[in-house]
Amino acid sequence: MTTSPDSPTIGMLNEKPMHAALKQWYAQPGDSVEVLVDGFVIDILRGDLLVEIQTGNFSAIKEKLSTLVATQPVRLVYPIPQEKWIIKIPPGGEGKAQRRKSPKRGGFEDVFKELVSFPELLPQPNFSLEVLLIQEEEVRRYDGRRAWRRRGWVTQERRLLGVVSGRRFETPGDIFSLIPDAVPETFTTSDLAGAMKKPRRLAQQAAYCLRKMGVITQVGKQGRSVLYARADGADLTPRHYEGST
């Protein structure tokens, strides 16, 4: 591992408030921040552990993580808003900003939405994933030329209000622990969605990740739906923990 702690102000030039706050919250005494490792800027270096904080899409860091994890331990830290307050700045910045609480509540299982980018990394011994449930503010501004789905409102920045809890996933068994016991021995994604009390789209993403990790397998069809079952010989014993760092 080749490191250079002197180079990387480049990683902070366009740093968003959420990323900066999480990096400050996660770092411990003795850690180095913004370190250049084998050509990549790493958020936190803790001994020989590389910690990367990602607040956006996993697809953006797939190549980076896949390269680094081949030779050294890497931990990906990802926040999911359990509670969110939305602040709308009026057009032109004139008038009083509106603040309301979003009815949506995120959970650990929402990580499947992003994990579809590289589910094959979790079985690797050098890779771990830490999910943080957070409270956040999302600041939106009006831009009539963009974001038609939000009627012109675009996200300007996200602000960390607090970290509620964390959970680390180091093995496929850890991630499988997110699947409720109520799921039958053979199941469809509709069965999985019902047990998780989540939309079927998320259940499909979960099934894809678990299949890629080798913990479930396709065993047949039920009408037009694929039937899944736990894979023979798969180690589903979880080793996760509650808490963080």
N, C-alpha and C positions, 0 to 999 in steps of 0.2 A: 504493500500500500504506500503510495507516494502522496504526502500531504504538504500543503503550503498554507499556513494560517495568515500570510501577509497579503495575499492577492485579493480576496474576494469582498471588496465593497460592491462588486458587480451584482452579487445576489441580493443586495439591499436597495438597489436603485429604484426598482418599481414595486417594492414590497408593500402589500396591502395591510391595513390596520389589523385585520383578523390574524393574518399569518404572523405578524410581528408580536402580537399579544400572546399567541399560543407558544411561540418560540421562547419568549420571556418566561411564561408560566412553566414550561416543561424543563427548561435548562436548570441544571444543578451546579453547585460550586465545583470547580475543577473542569467543567465542560468547556470546550472551545466552540465558538459559533462562526458560521460562514467560513468554512474551511474548504480549500480546494483539494479534492481527493481524486487522484487518477483522472484529472481533467474535468471533474464534475464539482460544482459548488454544493456542499452539504450543509444543511441547517445547523446541526449539532454533532460534534464528535465527542463521544464519551468513552474514553479508553480506546478500544478497537471497534466499538459499536458506532455505526453511522445512523443517525436519526434524521429522517426526512419528514417534514410536516407538509401535508398536502390538503389545501382547502377547496380545491377544484377537482376537475376530472382526472381520474387515474390514468386515462389514456395518454395524457401529456407527459407522464413520467415513466411509462412502460419501459422504454429503451434504457433509461438511466438506471432504474432499479434492476432490470434483468442483467445488465452489465456488471454492476457492483456486487450483486448477491452471489455471483459466481465465485468470488474470491474472499469475501469478508461479510461479517454479520451486518444486516441492515434492518432497521425498524421503521415502518411507515406509520405515522400518526395522522389520524383522520377525524375531524370533528363532525358530529351530526347534531343539528339543533333540536333539542328536546322541547325547548320553548323559544319562541321568536316574537319579537316586537318589531313592527314595520313602521318606519318613519317616512312620511312623504313630504318632500320639500316642494312648496308651491312653485308653479311656473314663474321664472324670472327671479326666484328667491324672495318674492314679496309676499307678505302675509305670514300667518302662523303655521308652522309645520304641524302635521297631523300624526299622532302616534296611536297605534292600536295593536292589540295582541292577536297574533295569527292563531286560528283554531287548530292548525296542524301540529302534531306532536311526533317527533322522530324517535326511533328506537334503534337498538344495535343492529337489528335485522336489515335496516335500510342500507347497510354497507354493501349488500349484494348488488345494489344498483351500479356501484362503481367497480366492485371486485370482478365483474364480468370481463374487465379489460385484461386481467392477468391472474386467473384463478390457479394457474399452474405454479405460481410462485410460493403459495402457502405450504405445500408439502416439502419445500426445500429447507434444510436445517438452518441455513443462514438468514432466513426471512421470518419476520414477525410483524404483525399488524396490531396496532393499538387504536381502538375506537374510543373517542371521548364524546359523551353526551353533554352538550353545552347549552347555555342560555345566551342568546345573541340579539343584537339590534341589526336590522337591515335597513339601510338608508336608500331611499329611492328618489330619483329626480325625474321630472317630466321631460320627455323628448318625443315630440309628435312624429318624428321621422322613423322611430325605432320601436321595437317591442310591441307590435300590434296585438299580441296575445294578452298583454297587460294594459292595453289601451294607452300606450305611449309611455308607461312608467318603466324605467330601467334602474337596475341596481347600481348605485354609486359606490357603496362600500358596506362591509360587514364589520360589526364591532362585538368583541367578546365581553359579555357581562359576567360570566362565571362558568366554571366547570362543575357539572353535577356529579358525574361518575365516569369511570373508565373501565375498559375490559380489553385484555390482551388475547390475541389469537396466534398461537404458535404452530398448531397442527390442524389437519383436516378435522380431527375429532373435536377440536375447540369450536370450529365454525359450525359443525354439525349440531353442537349443543344449542344452537339457536332454533333448531327445528323442534316444535312441540311434541311431546310424547303421544299426543292424540292422533298423530299421523299413522294410518294403518300400515301393515307390513308391505303391501303393494299399494301404490297411490299414484294419482294423477296430479298435475299442477293445480287443478281445481280443488282436490282434496287438501293439498298443501296450503293453498290460499285460505281455505276455510279454517284450517287449524291455526294458521298464523294470524288470522283476522286481518289480512292484508290483501291488496288488489292482486289479481291473477298475474299481472305483469311482473310484480316483484317475486311471486312464487316461481315463475318461469326463469327469472334471473337466478334465483337461488338454486333451482334444479340444475341449471346449466353449470354453475360454479361447482356444485357438489359432484356432478358427473365428471367434470374435468379433473377434479381432485381424486377421483377414484373411490369415493365413499358411497355413491349410489350408481346403479346401472339400469339400463332399459331392459325390461323383461317381457314386453308384449304391448298390446294395444287394448284399449277399452273404447270401442267405437272409433272415433277419430283421434282420441287422446292417447298419448304415450303413457304406458304404465312403468313406474319405477319401483325399485326395491333396494334395500341396503346391499352393498356389494359384499360378496363372500370374502372373508379374510380381512376386511377393512377394520383398522383400529379406530374405534369411535370414542375412545376414552378421552374426555376433555382434560386439559391441563391449564385452562385459563384461570384467571384470578380477577377478583373485583378490586377496584382501586387503580392507581396509576403510578408510573415511574418507579 
